Amino acid sequence: MFRELVEIIYEVIEDLQFDIVSTFNYARANHDFSFSKLVNALIWQSWGIFLGFRKLSAPLQIFASCLLVFAWFFISIRLYMFFSTAKCSQTDKMNNKTVLITGANTGIGFETALDLARRGARVILACRNPERASVAASKIRDLTGNDDVVFIRLNLSDMSSVRQAAAKVAMSEPRLDVLICNAGVALSRQYKTEAGLELQMSTNHFGHFLLLNLLLPQLASSGSGRVIVVSSSAHHWATLDVDDLNSEKTWIYSQNRIYARTKLANILFTKELDRRCKLAGLNVTANCLHPGTVQTNLFRVPMFGPVLEPFVSFLTWLFYMTPKEGAQTSIYLSVSENVAGISGEYFENCRQKNCSKEASDSLKAVNLWNRTAEMVELQPEESHI
Ligand SMILES: NC(=O)c1ccc[n+]([C@@H]2O[C@H](COP(=O)([O-])OP(=O)(O)OC[C@H]3O[C@@H](n4cnc5c(N)ncnc54)[C@H](OP(=O)(O)O)[C@@H]3O)[C@@H](O)[C@H]2O)c1
């Protein structure tokens, strides 16, 4: 009985594998990758497998049929995830352009850096850990054949590290075409930096605010600088008290609430940056985005114990996008000519989308800018807009 079961499982997996490969080959040959057609073709092919179950005993027929239905259910979800994710179809090259990406040693940032290096850009990975950054840079050089991939040390939660990194970039790069504010953390506990700033807000918002201000002259001198801020749809749940950016009035620390707040700050910052650049007549655009729900290290706290963890990992694989899929909107905003003149907007799945009402509050955006400038002690000579 046990041997028979194992044989059935093996047979179903082998048949499905064969079906998927042949269906994809057919789709590739006919240039037709529409989700409904693929699923349709796969359902018809699996009907053949199902008819083959008739030779089994009744209980085994039921078991094998259930196995098949479950397999199809999961495969259809994964296929749906694959087809519903927009891909950056632009083939624009980035030769002679310089891009700086924060938090580019892993996850969405790494995939973005890899794609832009493939397009010929000079890519600067700005990361807090030099060993991890060095490994990522050499991996990108090996995979793309582009030797112009370097890294600098940048700890966004430490404003002196941000100032040092920006000074290095200002010295070595006469121009900067794209700045991608990608790095982020989601923490389970409340931490303060040495300077007494809340760590999530410090990494996700304060550090990027200071970095942008310091690198604005390089972005402006490129003639068409682009700033891209990786926010999140989580901002929809958030409200932001501009006088409590350190979350000191918050009674109970909630990881999700504070993370969402930092992502709301990202959008308000982008919109105010756009307004100030327009006012100053700078040719710099600023847009922000939600990358999707992506399988990365972001929510890295193991919460489910050794028994549930594999199950949770499986569900994550099933329902979450891959980092490469999650990088598509960042890549689109970096390279596409379609967004050349667009600024102050929020994107998702390579398309413009509405953000929350609070994220569009222009008065709050001004107040946030001014309060953040105070908290990071932005000096008059560091402020260009
Ligand atoms: N994953 C999602 O589902 C999702 C959804 C919405 C938005 N996002 C946003 O997407 C962005 C990228 O996140 P991800 O999902 O790719 O996460 P990830 O894999 O954890 O990558 C985050 C990156 O940020 C870096 N980082 C963390 N703290 C830093 C600091 N103090 N200074 C400099 N770099 C720091 C990390 O460096 P280490 O490797 O050294 O830790 C890592 O390179 C984040 O802004 C996140 O909020 C993600």
The ligand as an SDF file (V2000), in Angstrom:
LIG
                    3D

 48 52  0  0  0  0  0  0  0  0999 V2000
    9.5290   42.7110    0.6880 N   0  0  0  0  0  0  0  0  0  0  0  0
    8.3390   43.2690    0.5950 C   0  0  0  0  0  0  0  0  0  0  0  0
    7.3020   42.5900    0.5400 O   0  0  0  0  0  0  0  0  0  0  0  0
    8.2100   44.7710    0.5320 C   0  0  0  0  0  0  0  0  0  0  0  0
    6.9260   45.3230    0.4150 C   0  0  0  0  0  0  0  0  0  0  0  0
    6.7920   46.7050    0.3480 C   0  0  0  0  0  0  0  0  0  0  0  0
    7.9190   47.5070    0.4020 C   0  0  0  0  0  0  0  0  0  0  0  0
    9.1530   46.9460    0.5330 N   0  0  0  0  0  0  0  0  0  0  0  0
   10.3240   47.8480    0.5960 C   0  0  0  0  0  0  0  0  0  0  0  0
   11.3030   47.4230   -0.3290 O   0  0  0  0  0  0  0  0  0  0  0  0
   12.5840   47.8840    0.0880 C   0  0  0  0  0  0  0  0  0  0  0  0
   13.5960   46.7620   -0.0640 C   0  0  0  0  0  0  0  0  0  0  0  0
   13.3020   45.7520    0.8780 O   0  0  0  0  0  0  0  0  0  0  0  0
   13.5100   44.1880    0.5980 P   0  0  0  0  0  0  0  0  0  0  0  0
   12.1730   43.5800    0.6380 O   0  0  0  0  0  0  0  0  0  0  0  0
   14.4000   43.9690   -0.5520 O   0  0  0  0  0  0  0  0  0  0  0  0
   14.2240   43.7950    1.9880 O   0  0  0  0  0  0  0  0  0  0  0  0
   15.6360   43.1620    2.3200 P   0  0  0  0  0  0  0  0  0  0  0  0
   15.8960   41.9640    1.4780 O   0  0  0  0  0  0  0  0  0  0  0  0
   15.6550   43.0130    3.7980 O   0  0  0  0  0  0  0  0  0  0  0  0
   16.6750   44.3140    1.8860 O   0  0  0  0  0  0  0  0  0  0  0  0
   16.7800   45.4820    2.6370 C   0  0  0  0  0  0  0  0  0  0  0  0
   18.1180   46.1280    2.3480 C   0  0  0  0  0  0  0  0  0  0  0  0
   18.2340   47.2950    3.1550 O   0  0  0  0  0  0  0  0  0  0  0  0
   19.4970   47.2470    3.8100 C   0  0  0  0  0  0  0  0  0  0  0  0
   19.5120   47.9920    5.0710 N   0  0  0  0  0  0  0  0  0  0  0  0
   18.8530   47.7350    6.2040 C   0  0  0  0  0  0  0  0  0  0  0  0
   19.1790   48.6260    7.1460 N   0  0  0  0  0  0  0  0  0  0  0  0
   20.1010   49.4570    6.5920 C   0  0  0  0  0  0  0  0  0  0  0  0
   20.8320   50.5650    7.0670 C   0  0  0  0  0  0  0  0  0  0  0  0
   20.7240   51.0090    8.3330 N   0  0  0  0  0  0  0  0  0  0  0  0
   21.6850   51.1940    6.2180 N   0  0  0  0  0  0  0  0  0  0  0  0
   21.8270   50.7650    4.9460 C   0  0  0  0  0  0  0  0  0  0  0  0
   21.1680   49.7170    4.4470 N   0  0  0  0  0  0  0  0  0  0  0  0
   20.3150   49.0650    5.2610 C   0  0  0  0  0  0  0  0  0  0  0  0
   19.7330   45.7740    4.0550 C   0  0  0  0  0  0  0  0  0  0  0  0
   21.0980   45.5320    4.3660 O   0  0  0  0  0  0  0  0  0  0  0  0
   21.5540   44.1870    5.1580 P   0  0  0  0  0  0  0  0  0  0  0  0
   21.5220   43.0770    4.1490 O   0  0  0  0  0  0  0  0  0  0  0  0
   22.9180   44.5250    5.6170 O   0  0  0  0  0  0  0  0  0  0  0  0
   20.5750   43.9830    6.2600 O   0  0  0  0  0  0  0  0  0  0  0  0
   19.3050   45.2220    2.7060 C   0  0  0  0  0  0  0  0  0  0  0  0
   20.3270   45.3950    1.7750 O   0  0  0  0  0  0  0  0  0  0  0  0
   12.4030   48.3750    1.5260 C   0  0  0  0  0  0  0  0  0  0  0  0
   12.3560   49.7800    1.5290 O   0  0  0  0  0  0  0  0  0  0  0  0
   11.0510   47.8210    1.9310 C   0  0  0  0  0  0  0  0  0  0  0  0
   10.4090   48.6380    2.8950 O   0  0  0  0  0  0  0  0  0  0  0  0
    9.3340   45.6000    0.5920 C   0  0  0  0  0  0  0  0  0  0  0  0
  1  2  1  0
  2  3  2  0
  2  4  1  0
  4  5  1  0
  4 48  2  0
  5  6  2  0
  6  7  1  0
  7  8  2  0
  8  9  1  0
  8 48  1  0
  9 10  1  0
  9 46  1  0
 10 11  1  0
 11 12  1  0
 11 44  1  0
 12 13  1  0
 13 14  1  0
 14 15  2  0
 14 16  1  0
 14 17  1  0
 17 18  1  0
 18 19  2  0
 18 20  1  0
 18 21  1  0
 21 22  1  0
 22 23  1  0
 23 24  1  0
 23 42  1  0
 24 25  1  0
 25 26  1  0
 25 36  1  0
 26 27  1  0
 26 35  1  0
 27 28  2  0
 28 29  1  0
 29 30  1  0
 29 35  2  0
 30 31  1  0
 30 32  2  0
 32 33  1  0
 33 34  2  0
 34 35  1  0
 36 37  1  0
 36 42  1  0
 37 38  1  0
 38 39  2  0
 38 40  1  0
 38 41  1  0
 42 43  1  0
 44 45  1  0
 44 46  1  0
 46 47  1  0
M  CHG  2   8   1  16  -1
M  END
$$$$
